[in-house]
């Protein structure tokens, strides 16, 4: 019975509560039931989809998580630092199948995103990845390994294509009421 209730609660969260058109209500629900920690001035858009266990996602201060982001905490924690911008349709997977296992078993790992990271549209982040401070992940990149600080990564699989050269002094802020 506990599994049925848990599944129903997750369904209600993803398909009804995450579409409430008031950010402060969604924020309250997520802070109360799902997230381990949510910092100040964070914005979580409508349509963000959650899989996995409660209290395994932490979000730093001044972060933005945009529309249709998928956050899977079944195989580990998702830890996001301060001033992180997660663009639309990003997939964060903490659990995957082992392609070399005869029984198609799963393996998991944490995803750690450090401060001032920009994850662009339609990026996929796989389990066990750490994205260093100030890194930028280009659109449609598949991140399969750790990303050094201040680098720009792009491609499938992700490769370093450049480096960022600024002092990272900004604070993200997205105070929209109806998104």
DRENZA-841084 format. One line per 3 residues: their letters; for each residue x, y, z of C-alpha. Coordinates in Angstrom, 1 decimal, always signed. Example, Ala and Ser with C-alpha at 12.3 -4.5 7.8 and 13.67 -1.06 7.14 Angstrom:
2
as) +12.3,-4.5,+7.8 ~ +13.7,-1.1,+7.1
***
This chain:
179
xxx) +0.0,+0.0,+0.0 ~ +2.9,+2.4,+0.8 ~ +4.3,+1.9,-2.8
xxx) +0.8,+2.8,-4.3 ~ +0.5,+5.9,-2.1 ~ +4.0,+7.0,-2.9
xxx) +3.5,+6.5,-6.7 ~ +0.2,+8.4,-6.5 ~ +1.8,+11.3,-4.6
xxx) +4.6,+11.5,-7.1 ~ +2.0,+11.5,-10.0 ~ +0.1,+14.4,-8.3
xxx) +3.3,+16.4,-7.8 ~ +4.5,+16.0,-11.4 ~ +1.2,+16.4,-13.3
xxx) -0.8,+18.8,-11.1 ~ +1.2,+20.6,-8.4 ~ +4.1,+21.4,-10.6
xxx) +1.7,+23.2,-13.0 ~ +0.3,+25.6,-10.4 ~ +0.8,+29.0,-12.0
xxx) +2.2,+30.6,-8.8 ~ +5.9,+30.1,-8.1 ~ +5.6,+30.7,-4.4
xxx) +3.1,+27.8,-4.0 ~ +5.3,+25.4,-5.9 ~ +8.3,+26.5,-3.9
xxx) +6.5,+25.9,-0.6 ~ +5.5,+22.4,-1.7 ~ +8.9,+21.4,-2.9
xxx) +10.6,+22.8,+0.2 ~ +8.2,+21.1,+2.5 ~ +8.1,+17.6,+0.9
xxx) +10.8,+16.9,-1.8 ~ +13.9,+19.0,-1.5 ~ +16.6,+18.5,+1.2
xxx) +17.4,+22.2,+1.0 ~ +16.3,+25.2,-1.2 ~ +18.3,+28.4,-0.9
xxx) +17.1,+32.0,-1.0 ~ +15.9,+33.6,-4.3 ~ +15.6,+30.3,-6.2
xxx) +13.1,+30.0,-9.1 ~ +11.7,+26.6,-10.1 ~ +9.6,+26.8,-13.2
xxx) +6.3,+25.0,-13.9 ~ +6.7,+21.6,-15.5 ~ +9.8,+20.5,-13.7
xxx) +9.6,+16.6,-13.4 ~ +10.9,+14.7,-10.4 ~ +11.7,+11.0,-10.2
xxx) +13.0,+9.1,-7.2 ~ +13.3,+9.5,-3.5 ~ +12.4,+12.6,-1.4
xxx) +15.0,+14.8,+0.3 ~ +17.8,+13.9,-2.1 ~ +17.9,+17.2,-4.0
xxx) +19.7,+20.3,-2.7 ~ +19.5,+23.7,-4.4 ~ +21.8,+26.6,-3.5
xxx) +20.9,+30.3,-3.5 ~ +19.9,+32.4,-6.6 ~ +19.3,+29.4,-8.8
xxx) +17.0,+29.1,-11.8 ~ +15.5,+25.8,-13.0 ~ +13.5,+26.2,-16.1
xxx) +10.6,+24.5,-17.8 ~ +10.6,+20.7,-18.5 ~ +13.8,+19.9,-16.5
xxx) +13.9,+16.3,-15.3 ~ +15.6,+15.6,-12.0 ~ +16.1,+11.9,-11.2
xxx) +17.2,+11.1,-7.6 ~ +16.6,+7.4,-7.7 ~ +20.4,+6.4,-7.8
xxx) +21.9,+9.3,-5.8 ~ +21.7,+12.9,-4.7 ~ +21.5,+16.0,-6.9
xxx) +23.5,+18.8,-5.3 ~ +23.3,+22.2,-7.0 ~ +25.4,+25.2,-5.8
xxx) +24.7,+28.9,-5.9 ~ +23.9,+31.0,-9.0 ~ +23.3,+28.0,-11.2
xxx) +21.2,+28.4,-14.3 ~ +19.5,+25.2,-15.6 ~ +17.9,+25.9,-19.0
xxx) +14.9,+24.2,-20.5 ~ +14.6,+20.4,-21.1 ~ +17.7,+19.4,-19.2
xxx) +17.8,+15.8,-18.0 ~ +19.7,+14.9,-14.8 ~ +20.0,+11.1,-14.3
xxx) +21.5,+9.6,-11.1 ~ +20.6,+6.0,-12.3 ~ +21.5,+4.2,-15.5
xxx) +21.7,+0.6,-16.7 ~ +25.2,-1.0,-16.9 ~ +25.7,-1.9,-20.6
xxx) +28.3,-4.5,-19.8 ~ +26.2,-6.4,-17.3 ~ +24.5,-9.7,-18.4
xxx) +21.5,-9.0,-16.2 ~ +21.0,-5.4,-17.3 ~ +21.6,-4.2,-13.7
xxx) +21.6,-0.5,-12.7 ~ +24.3,+1.7,-11.3 ~ +23.9,+5.1,-9.8
xxx) +25.8,+8.1,-8.6 ~ +25.5,+11.6,-7.4 ~ +25.3,+14.7,-9.6
xxx) +27.1,+17.7,-8.2 ~ +26.9,+21.1,-9.9 ~ +29.1,+23.7,-8.3
xxx) +28.5,+27.5,-8.2 ~ +28.0,+29.7,-11.3 ~ +27.4,+26.9,-13.7
xxx) +25.2,+27.4,-16.8 ~ +23.6,+24.2,-18.2 ~ +22.1,+25.1,-21.5
xxx) +19.1,+23.7,-23.3 ~ +18.5,+19.9,-23.7 ~ +21.7,+18.8,-21.9
xxx) +21.8,+15.3,-20.5 ~ +23.9,+14.8,-17.3 ~ +24.6,+11.2,-16.4
xxx) +25.3,+9.6,-12.9 ~ +28.5,+10.3,-11.0 ~ +29.3,+13.6,-12.7
xxx) +30.7,+16.7,-11.0 ~ +30.5,+20.0,-12.9 ~ +33.1,+22.5,-11.7
xxx) +32.6,+26.1,-10.7 ~ +31.8,+28.5,-13.5 ~ +31.5,+25.8,-16.2
xxx) +29.2,+26.2,-19.2 ~ +27.6,+23.2,-20.8 ~ +26.5,+23.9,-24.4
xxx) +23.1,+22.9,-25.8 ~ +22.5,+19.2,-26.5 ~ +25.7,+18.1,-24.8
xxx) +25.8,+14.7,-23.1 ~ +27.9,+15.0,-19.9 ~ +29.5,+11.6,-19.2
xxx) +32.5,+12.6,-17.1 ~ +33.5,+15.4,-14.7 ~ +33.7,+18.9,-16.0
xxx) +36.6,+21.1,-14.9 ~ +36.0,+24.6,-13.4 ~ +35.6,+27.5,-15.9
xxx) +35.5,+25.3,-19.0 ~ +33.0,+25.2,-21.8 ~ +31.9,+21.7,-22.8
xxx) +29.9,+20.7,-25.8 ~ +29.1,+17.7,-28.0 ~ +28.2,+14.1,-27.7
xxx) +29.9,+12.8,-25.6 ~ +30.9,+16.1,-24.0 ~ +34.4,+17.5,-24.8
xxx) +36.1,+20.7,-23.7 ~ +35.6,+23.3,-26.4 ~ +36.8,+26.4,-24.6
xxx) +37.3,+28.2,-21.3 ~ +35.4,+31.0,-19.6 ~ +37.3,+34.1,-18.6
xxx) +35.3,+36.3,-16.2 ~ +35.2,+36.9,-12.5 ~ +31.7,+35.4,-11.8
xxx) +30.3,+38.3,-9.8 ~ +26.6,+38.0,-10.8 ~ +23.6,+36.8,-8.9
xxx) +20.8,+35.2,-10.8 ~ +17.3,+36.5,-10.1 ~ +14.1,+35.4,-11.8
xxx) +11.0,+36.7,-10.0 ~ +8.2,+36.0,-12.4 ~ +4.8,+35.4,-10.8
xx) +3.0,+33.2,-13.3 ~ +5.7,+30.8,-14.8
***
